[in-house]
């Protein structure tokens, strides 16, 4: 991969209070995406759910979220809806907090679905605000995504601490991150509206260039492949590790924690690597490396399995924030829609496949059900091959990367002003 030794302001790490607040709020919201998967093993043990029934809970959180998230994205393309950030955070937390209170499977699905709607409402608007606050910086968006990944990583530990001690009836305690997140979102919105941010915000939100739908569709297809792998492993890696190692609940929780925590390193690394080699090259290599990593998770027995869980996490998370900025740059006139799809529909669609994995695990074995996940990163890599770096506002020109003009309908936009540093 060619190196780009000069790092424009678009790729410098942010010292930006609004981004730090948004990242912290993002962590509080994405706790609830990770919490649903973390609750699966407890539903299996306390309520004797089958694999298919347990994966249905993951589907409930994902299905409505997948449908409504692009709708929220379209709304944010027309109107700024900053109030959605604290409100959606509270809704997402309330659904998970109620999930352990009733033995009724239908009520459990309903409240988890409500949580999914809250998470869906949060992401498009938060990505729009983060882009405004970051002035288009890849690294700043990486820090914003990092917050969500840390929330994912904290979820199994938080759920285990609460449910292992108090049982599923203790889930109302899980509303506390949502209360903290709503306060952080409100503080972030005040910081973004500060007078010093006005000029940069106007420049960052100004539509420019043409929408490249062909490239965006290919990117979306690749993200869907990644989503099915990630959600499938999130739902079942805890149970899989317990089977492959013969260890107990703690071993499964540790594997889920490793799967999520590796994303914290991968997300930050993705922004930095993109500054040196270009986003498309980094994303392609990540998908290629995910193939042997996922194979190791499925096929390797014993403690070595944890190493492959960590490698899989890094490979799946390095391109995470780059998906968002690429989608926004392929659709510069529809940033909300791009955010809704890249952060929402294409990501949560993995939950739709979870019941299929669960049903196959019930009829064959969990290892057999997870085996098809090995091929999906390779399919994603094939979808990414024809893509070129979009000529985004302020984007660095990476040596050796074909310009966006080589792609029919690719956007072309003037440079935006650099982001000022803020302590």
Secondary structure, DSSP 8 states (H G I E B T S, - for coil): --------GGGS----HHHHHHHHHHHHHHHHHHHHHHHHHHHHHHH---HHHHHHHHHHHHHHHHHHHHHHHHHHHHS--TTHHHHHHHHHHHHHHHTTS---HHHHHHHHHHHHHHHHHHHHHHHHHHHHHHTT-HHHHHHHHHHHHHHHHHHHHHHHHHHHHH-GGGGGGGGHHHHHHHHHHHHHHHHHTSGGGHHHHHHHH---S---HHHHHHHHHHHHHHHHHHHHHHHHHHHHHHHHH---HHHHHHHHHHHHHHHHHHHHHHHHHHHHH-HHHHHHHHHHHHHHHHHHHHH--STTHHHHHHHHHHHHHTTHHHHHHHHHHHTTT-HHHHHHIIIIIHHHTHHHHHHHHHHHHHHS-HHHHHHTHHHHHHHHHHHHTT----B-TT----TT---GGGSTT--B-----------
